[in-house]
Amino acid sequence: MSYAHRALEQGVPLTKRDIYYRDVILFRSQKIVDRFIDDLAATLQRDRTDLNIRATSKGLICGSCLVIRLMAGEESLRLNDHEGTLIPAGEDVGQLEVENRVAWVLVVEKEAIFQTLCQLNFTKHPSLPGPGLIVTGKGYPDVATRRLVKMLSDKLPQRIPIVALVDADAYGLDILSVFKYGSHSLRHENENLAAHRVEWLGIKTSELSEFKIDPNLLIPITKYDERKARKMLCRPPENLPIEWRNALMHILKIRRKAEIEVFSNARTTHPVTEHLHPPSLVHYLCKKISRFISGMS
């Protein structure tokens, strides 16, 4: 609490990482610092930013249809279509300027997949109905990434889908849940962080046959996967849509999970017609995003 008081008194923001390194022996790990700060904010019924403590940003965004105006002066971040831009802390964002032609927003669980899509200029892929934006929180998202997705959710017209690409396992669905419903640790901030418009694009084990993916590419679940899935199944219906619940039960039944990379490593189950059914991730995303857009028009 003394660190927060000093940060407020001096008007100099601290990061969680700064606090950890001020007494590594005392805190022992970054997770302990994170939990203490979140508990302090919850106890005081304040946002963490009210304590003048911020998390180090890690999320990335790609897509030239967006300009992020910063609070400081006239500075702004102009995004491009071939590489990610670090998402600034929410308190540094003044406003978002989104071009009218933007047609979709894709939230990606994994940074490696995000970087691949950036290198392919996927935001302007000719097979899509229009240009879009790609966001990644590099796994479980930080507050800055969640706040940006929430801002996009509030700003963009309802006809523009905001969809998430995660692994078909309990952890992937939990990451999706953090974006859509918020997290337990920051439940006092969920009103400002939960983007309820985010929908599950994929991947889904139930649709792999449609895209000619060999089921032998699925990976056996671990005891941690099973424990996470069973814990999620205990959530109330308002925080666990029936489709998610059925997916978790199916994963537990077949004891297999599918990672996004299944589309990168896949070989069609019909070798003779492989050229007619390219099992690539780009093909999958173009088809799924187009379906979302047509379904919302």
DAVEN-V413196 format. One record per residue. RES is the residue in one small letter. PSI is psi in whole degrees, -180 to 180 (999 if undefined). OMEGA is omega in degrees with one decimal (999 if undefined). Layout:
res:RES psi:PSI omega:OMEGA
res:RES psi:PSI omega:OMEGA
//
This chain:
res:m psi:-33 omega:-179.5
res:s psi:-35 omega:178.0
res:y psi:-44 omega:179.4
res:a psi:-42 omega:179.9
res:h psi:-43 omega:-179.6
res:r psi:-39 omega:179.2
res:a psi:-40 omega:178.3
res:l psi:-41 omega:-177.4
res:e psi:-41 omega:-177.2
res:q psi:-14 omega:-178.7
res:g psi:23 omega:-179.7
res:v psi:115 omega:-177.6
res:p psi:147 omega:175.8
res:l psi:152 omega:170.7
res:t psi:159 omega:176.3
res:k psi:-34 omega:179.9
res:r psi:-38 omega:176.6
res:d psi:-46 omega:-177.7
res:i psi:-43 omega:179.7
res:y psi:-45 omega:-176.2
res:y psi:-10 omega:176.5
res:r psi:-21 omega:175.4
res:d psi:76 omega:-177.0
res:v psi:-38 omega:-178.1
res:i psi:-41 omega:-179.8
res:l psi:-49 omega:-173.5
res:f psi:-29 omega:175.6
res:r psi:-38 omega:178.6
res:s psi:157 omega:179.4
res:q psi:-33 omega:-178.4
res:k psi:-35 omega:179.5
res:i psi:-42 omega:177.2
res:v psi:-47 omega:-179.3
res:d psi:-45 omega:-177.9
res:r psi:-42 omega:179.2
res:f psi:-45 omega:-177.5
res:i psi:-43 omega:178.5
res:d psi:-40 omega:178.3
res:d psi:-39 omega:178.8
res:l psi:-46 omega:179.5
res:a psi:-40 omega:179.6
res:a psi:-41 omega:179.5
res:t psi:-41 omega:-179.7
res:l psi:-5 omega:-177.3
res:q psi:47 omega:178.7
res:r psi:156 omega:169.9
res:d psi:154 omega:179.0
res:r psi:-33 omega:-179.5
res:t psi:-25 omega:177.1
res:d psi:-19 omega:177.9
res:l psi:-1 omega:-177.2
res:n psi:31 omega:176.9
res:i psi:130 omega:-178.6
res:r psi:156 omega:175.4
res:a psi:148 omega:175.1
res:t psi:127 omega:-177.6
res:s psi:144 omega:176.6
res:k psi:-18 omega:-176.7
res:g psi:158 omega:-178.7
res:l psi:152 omega:176.1
res:i psi:146 omega:-178.1
res:c psi:141 omega:177.4
res:g psi:120 omega:-174.2
res:s psi:0 omega:179.5
res:c psi:0 omega:-175.8
res:l psi:138 omega:170.5
res:v psi:129 omega:179.2
res:i psi:112 omega:176.9
res:r psi:127 omega:-178.4
res:l psi:158 omega:-178.4
res:m psi:-35 omega:-175.3
res:a psi:108 omega:175.0
res:g psi:-141 omega:-177.6
res:e psi:12 omega:-175.5
res:e psi:146 omega:178.7
res:s psi:158 omega:176.7
res:l psi:120 omega:177.3
res:r psi:117 omega:-175.3
res:l psi:161 omega:175.3
res:n psi:-179 omega:-173.0
res:d psi:2 omega:-175.3
res:h psi:-1 omega:175.8
res:e psi:158 omega:-177.8
res:g psi:150 omega:174.5
res:t psi:134 omega:-179.9
res:l psi:129 omega:-179.5
res:i psi:123 omega:-179.6
res:p psi:160 omega:176.3
res:a psi:145 omega:-175.8
res:g psi:-37 omega:-178.6
res:e psi:-12 omega:177.8
res:d psi:-11 omega:-176.7
res:v psi:122 omega:177.4
res:g psi:-58 omega:177.8
res:q psi:163 omega:177.7
res:l psi:134 omega:175.1
res:e psi:110 omega:-175.8
res:v psi:130 omega:177.9
res:e psi:146 omega:-177.8
res:n psi:-25 omega:-174.7
res:r psi:-6 omega:179.7
res:v psi:135 omega:-172.6
res:a psi:-17 omega:-176.1
res:w psi:160 omega:173.8
res:v psi:129 omega:-179.7
res:l psi:122 omega:175.2
res:v psi:123 omega:-174.9
res:v psi:132 omega:-178.8
res:e psi:-45 omega:-167.8
res:k psi:138 omega:-179.9
res:e psi:-39 omega:-178.1
res:a psi:-42 omega:177.4
res:i psi:-42 omega:177.6
res:f psi:-48 omega:-178.4
res:q psi:-39 omega:177.8
res:t psi:-45 omega:-179.5
res:l psi:-36 omega:176.9
res:c psi:-46 omega:-178.9
res:q psi:-28 omega:179.4
res:l psi:3 omega:-176.5
res:n psi:43 omega:-174.7
res:f psi:-26 omega:-179.0
res:t psi:-19 omega:178.8
res:k psi:32 omega:-178.2
res:h psi:132 omega:-176.0
res:p psi:-20 omega:-179.1
res:s psi:-5 omega:-179.8
res:l psi:155 omega:-178.6
res:p psi:-9 omega:-179.9
res:g psi:172 omega:-179.4
res:p psi:161 omega:-178.4
res:g psi:-170 omega:178.7
res:l psi:145 omega:176.2
res:i psi:134 omega:-178.5
res:v psi:143 omega:170.2
res:t psi:141 omega:173.4
res:g psi:7 omega:-178.7
res:k psi:58 omega:-175.9
res:g psi:-139 omega:176.2
res:y psi:126 omega:-171.6
res:p psi:148 omega:173.3
res:d psi:173 omega:-176.5
res:v psi:-39 omega:-178.5
res:a psi:-42 omega:179.4
res:t psi:-44 omega:179.4
res:r psi:-40 omega:-179.2
res:r psi:-38 omega:179.2
res:l psi:-44 omega:177.9
res:v psi:-39 omega:176.7
res:k psi:-42 omega:178.2
res:m psi:-41 omega:176.8
res:l psi:-40 omega:179.2
res:s psi:-40 omega:-179.2
res:d psi:-31 omega:-172.3
res:k psi:-39 omega:-172.8
res:l psi:147 omega:176.3
res:p psi:153 omega:-177.1
res:q psi:-23 omega:-178.4
res:r psi:-13 omega:-179.2
res:i psi:114 omega:-178.1
res:p psi:143 omega:171.0
res:i psi:110 omega:-170.9
res:v psi:156 omega:-175.8
res:a psi:137 omega:176.0
res:l psi:112 omega:-178.1
res:v psi:166 omega:174.6
res:d psi:150 omega:176.4
res:a psi:69 omega:174.3
res:d psi:177 omega:-175.4
res:a psi:-37 omega:-178.6
res:y psi:-38 omega:177.0
res:g psi:-44 omega:179.1
res:l psi:-30 omega:177.4
res:d psi:-38 omega:175.8
res:i psi:-43 omega:175.5
res:l psi:-41 omega:-179.5
res:s psi:-37 omega:178.4
res:v psi:-42 omega:177.8
res:f psi:-43 omega:-171.1
res:k psi:-42 omega:-173.7
res:y psi:-13 omega:-177.3
res:g psi:178 omega:-178.3
res:s psi:157 omega:179.7
res:h psi:-39 omega:-176.6
res:s psi:-29 omega:179.5
res:l psi:37 omega:-176.8
res:r psi:-27 omega:179.0
res:h psi:-13 omega:178.9
res:e psi:2 omega:-173.1
res:n psi:-30 omega:179.5
res:e psi:-31 omega:-179.2
res:n psi:-3 omega:-174.4
res:l psi:-25 omega:-175.7
res:a psi:123 omega:179.1
res:a psi:91 omega:-172.1
res:h psi:-15 omega:179.6
res:r psi:-16 omega:-177.2
res:v psi:129 omega:-179.9
res:e psi:156 omega:-179.2
res:w psi:110 omega:175.7
res:l psi:-47 omega:-177.7
res:g psi:-171 omega:0.8
res:i psi:160 omega:-176.8
res:k psi:130 omega:-178.3
res:t psi:-27 omega:-177.5
res:s psi:-17 omega:-175.6
res:e psi:3 omega:-175.5
res:l psi:-33 omega:179.6
res:s psi:-34 omega:178.5
res:e psi:-35 omega:-178.1
res:f psi:19 omega:171.9
res:k psi:40 omega:178.2
res:i psi:131 omega:179.9
res:d psi:121 omega:-179.7
res:p psi:-18 omega:178.2
res:n psi:-12 omega:178.5
res:l psi:-9 omega:177.0
res:l psi:151 omega:-173.8
res:i psi:139 omega:176.4
res:p psi:140 omega:178.6
res:i psi:154 omega:177.6
res:t psi:173 omega:177.9
res:k psi:-28 omega:177.3
res:y psi:-39 omega:175.3
res:d psi:-46 omega:-178.5
res:e psi:-44 omega:-179.9
res:r psi:-42 omega:-179.9
res:k psi:-43 omega:-179.2
res:a psi:-45 omega:-178.4
res:r psi:-36 omega:177.9
res:k psi:-41 omega:179.3
res:m psi:-34 omega:-179.5
res:l psi:-14 omega:177.6
res:c psi:-5 omega:-179.1
res:r psi:153 omega:178.8
res:p psi:156 omega:-176.9
res:p psi:-32 omega:-178.5
res:e psi:-16 omega:177.9
res:n psi:7 omega:179.2
res:l psi:90 omega:-179.6
res:p psi:153 omega:-176.4
res:i psi:-35 omega:179.0
res:e psi:-40 omega:177.7
res:w psi:-44 omega:-178.7
res:r psi:-45 omega:179.3
res:n psi:-37 omega:179.3
res:a psi:-42 omega:179.2
res:l psi:-42 omega:179.1
res:m psi:-37 omega:178.5
res:h psi:-41 omega:178.2
res:i psi:-43 omega:179.0
res:l psi:-34 omega:-178.9
res:k psi:-48 omega:-177.5
res:i psi:-12 omega:179.5
res:r psi:39 omega:178.1
res:r psi:153 omega:176.0
res:k psi:161 omega:179.5
res:a psi:129 omega:175.4
res:e psi:158 omega:-178.3
res:i psi:-35 omega:-176.7
res:e psi:-8 omega:178.9
res:v psi:-28 omega:179.4
res:f psi:-23 omega:177.9
res:s psi:-32 omega:-175.5
res:n psi:-2 omega:-169.9
res:a psi:155 omega:167.0
res:r psi:134 omega:-177.9
res:t psi:149 omega:177.4
res:t psi:-3 omega:177.9
res:h psi:81 omega:-174.6
res:p psi:-33 omega:-176.8
res:v psi:-32 omega:-176.7
res:t psi:25 omega:-176.2
res:e psi:-38 omega:-178.1
res:h psi:-20 omega:179.1
res:l psi:-18 omega:-176.7
res:h psi:69 omega:-179.0
res:p psi:119 omega:-175.1
res:p psi:31 omega:-175.3
res:s psi:158 omega:178.8
res:l psi:-38 omega:-179.7
res:v psi:-45 omega:177.9
res:h psi:-46 omega:179.9
res:y psi:-49 omega:-177.2
res:l psi:-42 omega:179.2
res:c psi:-43 omega:-177.9
res:k psi:-45 omega:-176.3
res:k psi:-43 omega:179.3
res:i psi:-42 omega:178.7
res:s psi:-39 omega:177.8
res:r psi:-42 omega:178.8
res:f psi:-44 omega:-178.0
res:i psi:-45 omega:-179.7
res:s psi:-32 omega:-179.3
res:g psi:-18 omega:-178.0
res:m psi:-6 omega:-177.8
res:s psi:999 omega:999
//
